[in-house]
Amino acid sequence: MSAPQQRTFPKITESGLDELRQRIGVKIGQTAEPWCHEATRDNIRHYAHGIGDDNPLWCDPEYAAKTQYGGIIALPSFLFATSRIVSGYVGGLPGVHAMWSGSDWTWHKPVHRNDEIRTEAYLKDLVEHQTRFAGRAVQQIYHVDFFNQGGDKVAEADSWCFRTERDHAREQGTKYSEVRAREPRRYTDEELGEAYKLYRGEQVRGATPRYWEDVAVGDELPVMFKGPMTVTGFIAYAQGWGGLYIRANKLAWKLIDQHPGVGIKNRFGIPDVPERVHWEEDFALEVGAPGAYDYGPERTSWLTHHLTNWAGDRGFLHKASCKIRRHNPEGDMLFIKGSVKRKFVENGQHMVEIEQEARNQDDELSVVGSGVVILPSRA
């Protein structure tokens, strides 16, 4: 019996890139419906719980009513659930793999409970790269503005995906060859217990103000733990964030009927979405990844969780940047560290810039980030 033929995937072509370049700067019309139109109590809580964030400012109306906001507000990263574009819904190059790889955020105002969110987006730039993971790649950068029901801009963001050739990543990519060659990691109870101490000791600053004057350059933030990575955890995030292509029955058929490049046949011969790299190990290996892995916006949200825990209720996360360096496959642990880089005053506001990085259990760099937090001043 002959071996099954290995499937091949579409390539990055010059004609495809030329077509995409025509879209730069052009406002994008209606795309797929966002997962959340409004920041309802439940939508906020589902997103917070999807990243493992139990801050009562997002989740407990009775607690939040006693804060300066007078009620619950949305965690900063909740806005990922209000835009498919910022979350990685890319256009052009049908069938070419897209990996969400980073973002730069600026928040101007808090999002309050029941705020309605409207977005405007456009393709900002295309940048070609030569990568170790997948050879030729194209960085596809989008800009998105977020407005509330009063027309106030509450936030803006640049986010980007890398479009890569699945065949090259599977056959020639070297970044994860050593990971795929390893035996599956199995942790001892002692190893898990040591990591879980970080969960047990995780501190939410909450109502205790962190004053700008009490912060010094070089101060280290508490280490935040995420993991161990499981498919259950990836799905928990998708429940709050919405997933880009997760559809059922007739709606799944409509998506693939309208966008055939989204449908990649599974082992039953049924067209299914590329998003299943996050829960199907065999398909993840086909596209060159080390196994089923976490979502990019999920990881950005972990970094902002790290910052909001530290800042407390009276702190405001103004800016955050995230650049993903590798996948977090099922079984990985992640340890997020941060330190104060500088303090400054701008437009009368007292700000602190924080550098972040996260490494896995083998000390491999997973993500780098930074944030600017506005803190209360004793003055």
WONORDA-V628657 format. One record per backbone hydrogen bond with DSSP energy under -0.5 kcal/mol. CO is the residue of the C=O (numbers start at 1). NH is the residue of the N-H. E is the energy in kcal/mol with one decimal. If there is no record, write none. Layout:
BEGIN
co:CO nh:NH e:E
co:CO nh:NH e:E
END
This chain:
BEGIN
co:11 nh:13 e:-0.5
co:13 nh:17 e:-2.1
co:14 nh:18 e:-2.7
co:15 nh:19 e:-2.1
co:16 nh:20 e:-1.9
co:17 nh:21 e:-2.5
co:18 nh:22 e:-1.1
co:20 nh:23 e:-2.0
co:21 nh:24 e:-1.1
co:23 nh:26 e:-2.2
co:23 nh:123 e:-0.5
co:26 nh:123 e:-0.7
co:37 nh:117 e:-2.8
co:38 nh:40 e:-1.5
co:39 nh:114 e:-3.1
co:40 nh:44 e:-2.5
co:41 nh:45 e:-2.2
co:42 nh:46 e:-3.1
co:43 nh:47 e:-1.9
co:44 nh:48 e:-2.7
co:45 nh:49 e:-3.1
co:46 nh:50 e:-1.6
co:47 nh:51 e:-0.9
co:48 nh:51 e:-1.1
co:48 nh:53 e:-2.9
co:49 nh:52 e:-1.0
co:52 nh:54 e:-0.6
co:55 nh:58 e:-1.5
co:55 nh:59 e:-1.4
co:56 nh:60 e:-2.4
co:57 nh:73 e:-1.5
co:59 nh:61 e:-0.6
co:60 nh:64 e:-2.8
co:61 nh:65 e:-1.9
co:63 nh:66 e:-1.6
co:64 nh:67 e:-1.7
co:64 nh:70 e:-0.5
co:64 nh:71 e:-0.7
co:67 nh:70 e:-1.3
co:72 nh:113 e:-1.5
co:75 nh:78 e:-2.1
co:76 nh:79 e:-1.3
co:77 nh:80 e:-2.0
co:78 nh:81 e:-2.3
co:79 nh:82 e:-1.6
co:80 nh:83 e:-1.0
co:81 nh:35 e:-0.5
co:81 nh:36 e:-2.2
co:83 nh:87 e:-0.7
co:84 nh:89 e:-2.4
co:85 nh:88 e:-1.6
co:88 nh:90 e:-1.6
co:93 nh:96 e:-2.1
co:97 nh:164 e:-2.1
co:98 nh:100 e:-0.5
co:99 nh:162 e:-2.7
co:101 nh:324 e:-2.6
co:102 nh:160 e:-2.1
co:103 nh:322 e:-2.5
co:104 nh:158 e:-2.3
co:105 nh:320 e:-1.8
co:106 nh:156 e:-2.3
co:110 nh:112 e:-0.6
co:111 nh:74 e:-3.0
co:112 nh:115 e:-2.2
co:115 nh:39 e:-2.6
co:118 nh:147 e:-3.1
co:120 nh:145 e:-2.9
co:121 nh:28 e:-3.0
co:122 nh:143 e:-2.7
co:123 nh:25 e:-3.2
co:125 nh:141 e:-2.6
co:127 nh:139 e:-3.7
co:129 nh:131 e:-0.5
co:129 nh:137 e:-2.4
co:131 nh:135 e:-1.5
co:132 nh:174 e:-1.8
co:132 nh:175 e:-0.6
co:134 nh:165 e:-0.6
co:135 nh:131 e:-3.5
co:136 nh:165 e:-0.7
co:137 nh:129 e:-3.1
co:138 nh:140 e:-0.7
co:138 nh:163 e:-3.1
co:139 nh:127 e:-2.2
co:139 nh:141 e:-0.7
co:140 nh:161 e:-1.8
co:141 nh:124 e:-2.7
co:141 nh:125 e:-1.5
co:142 nh:159 e:-2.1
co:143 nh:122 e:-1.9
co:144 nh:157 e:-2.4
co:145 nh:120 e:-1.9
co:146 nh:154 e:-2.0
co:146 nh:155 e:-1.3
co:147 nh:118 e:-2.7
co:148 nh:151 e:-2.1
co:152 nh:148 e:-2.2
co:152 nh:154 e:-0.8
co:154 nh:108 e:-3.0
co:154 nh:109 e:-1.6
co:155 nh:146 e:-2.7
co:156 nh:106 e:-2.5
co:157 nh:144 e:-2.8
co:158 nh:104 e:-2.8
co:159 nh:142 e:-2.9
co:160 nh:101 e:-2.8
co:160 nh:102 e:-0.9
co:161 nh:140 e:-3.1
co:161 nh:163 e:-0.6
co:162 nh:99 e:-2.2
co:162 nh:164 e:-0.6
co:163 nh:138 e:-1.8
co:164 nh:97 e:-1.0
co:164 nh:166 e:-0.7
co:165 nh:169 e:-2.3
co:166 nh:170 e:-2.3
co:167 nh:171 e:-2.5
co:168 nh:172 e:-3.0
co:168 nh:173 e:-1.7
co:174 nh:177 e:-0.9
co:176 nh:180 e:-2.6
co:177 nh:181 e:-1.1
co:178 nh:182 e:-0.5
co:179 nh:182 e:-1.2
co:188 nh:192 e:-2.3
co:189 nh:193 e:-2.6
co:190 nh:194 e:-2.0
co:191 nh:195 e:-1.8
co:192 nh:196 e:-2.8
co:193 nh:197 e:-0.8
co:194 nh:197 e:-0.5
co:195 nh:198 e:-1.7
co:195 nh:199 e:-0.6
co:196 nh:200 e:-2.5
co:197 nh:201 e:-2.0
co:199 nh:202 e:-1.1
co:203 nh:205 e:-0.6
co:205 nh:208 e:-1.4
co:206 nh:313 e:-2.8
co:207 nh:209 e:-0.8
co:209 nh:211 e:-0.7
co:211 nh:214 e:-1.2
co:212 nh:215 e:-1.4
co:216 nh:219 e:-2.2
co:219 nh:340 e:-2.6
co:224 nh:336 e:-3.3
co:226 nh:334 e:-2.2
co:229 nh:331 e:-2.3
co:230 nh:234 e:-1.9
co:231 nh:235 e:-2.4
co:232 nh:236 e:-2.2
co:233 nh:237 e:-1.8
co:234 nh:238 e:-2.0
co:235 nh:239 e:-1.9
co:236 nh:240 e:-1.0
co:237 nh:240 e:-0.8
co:237 nh:241 e:-2.6
co:238 nh:242 e:-2.7
co:245 nh:247 e:-0.9
co:248 nh:251 e:-1.5
co:248 nh:252 e:-0.6
co:249 nh:253 e:-2.4
co:250 nh:254 e:-2.6
co:251 nh:255 e:-1.9
co:252 nh:256 e:-2.0
co:253 nh:257 e:-2.8
co:254 nh:258 e:-2.1
co:255 nh:259 e:-1.9
co:259 nh:262 e:-2.3
co:260 nh:263 e:-1.4
co:262 nh:264 e:-0.7
co:264 nh:272 e:-1.6
co:266 nh:269 e:-2.2
co:270 nh:266 e:-2.3
co:272 nh:264 e:-3.5
co:273 nh:276 e:-1.5
co:274 nh:277 e:-1.8
co:275 nh:278 e:-2.0
co:276 nh:279 e:-1.7
co:276 nh:280 e:-2.8
co:277 nh:293 e:-0.8
co:279 nh:281 e:-0.7
co:280 nh:284 e:-2.2
co:281 nh:285 e:-2.4
co:282 nh:286 e:-1.4
co:283 nh:287 e:-1.3
co:284 nh:289 e:-2.1
co:285 nh:288 e:-1.4
co:292 nh:330 e:-2.6
co:295 nh:299 e:-1.6
co:296 nh:300 e:-2.0
co:297 nh:301 e:-2.2
co:298 nh:302 e:-1.6
co:299 nh:303 e:-1.7
co:300 nh:304 e:-2.1
co:301 nh:305 e:-2.1
co:302 nh:306 e:-2.0
co:303 nh:307 e:-1.4
co:304 nh:308 e:-2.7
co:305 nh:309 e:-2.3
co:306 nh:310 e:-1.1
co:307 nh:311 e:-2.2
co:308 nh:312 e:-1.6
co:309 nh:205 e:-2.5
co:311 nh:210 e:-0.6
co:312 nh:315 e:-1.2
co:316 nh:318 e:-0.7
co:316 nh:374 e:-3.0
co:318 nh:107 e:-2.9
co:319 nh:372 e:-2.2
co:320 nh:105 e:-3.3
co:321 nh:370 e:-1.7
co:322 nh:103 e:-1.8
co:323 nh:368 e:-2.2
co:327 nh:329 e:-0.6
co:328 nh:294 e:-1.4
co:329 nh:332 e:-2.4
co:332 nh:228 e:-0.6
co:332 nh:229 e:-3.6
co:333 nh:361 e:-0.6
co:334 nh:226 e:-2.4
co:335 nh:359 e:-1.8
co:336 nh:224 e:-2.3
co:337 nh:357 e:-2.0
co:338 nh:221 e:-2.6
co:339 nh:355 e:-2.6
co:340 nh:218 e:-2.3
co:342 nh:353 e:-2.7
co:344 nh:351 e:-3.2
co:346 nh:349 e:-2.1
co:349 nh:346 e:-2.4
co:349 nh:351 e:-0.7
co:350 nh:375 e:-2.6
co:351 nh:344 e:-2.3
co:352 nh:373 e:-2.7
co:353 nh:341 e:-2.8
co:353 nh:342 e:-1.3
co:354 nh:371 e:-2.1
co:355 nh:339 e:-1.9
co:356 nh:369 e:-2.3
co:357 nh:337 e:-3.0
co:358 nh:366 e:-3.0
co:358 nh:367 e:-1.4
co:359 nh:335 e:-2.5
co:360 nh:363 e:-2.1
co:364 nh:360 e:-2.0
co:366 nh:325 e:-2.8
co:366 nh:326 e:-1.3
co:367 nh:358 e:-2.4
co:368 nh:323 e:-2.8
co:369 nh:356 e:-2.9
co:370 nh:321 e:-2.6
co:371 nh:354 e:-3.0
co:372 nh:318 e:-2.4
co:372 nh:319 e:-1.7
co:373 nh:352 e:-2.1
co:373 nh:375 e:-0.6
co:374 nh:316 e:-2.3
co:376 nh:212 e:-2.8
END
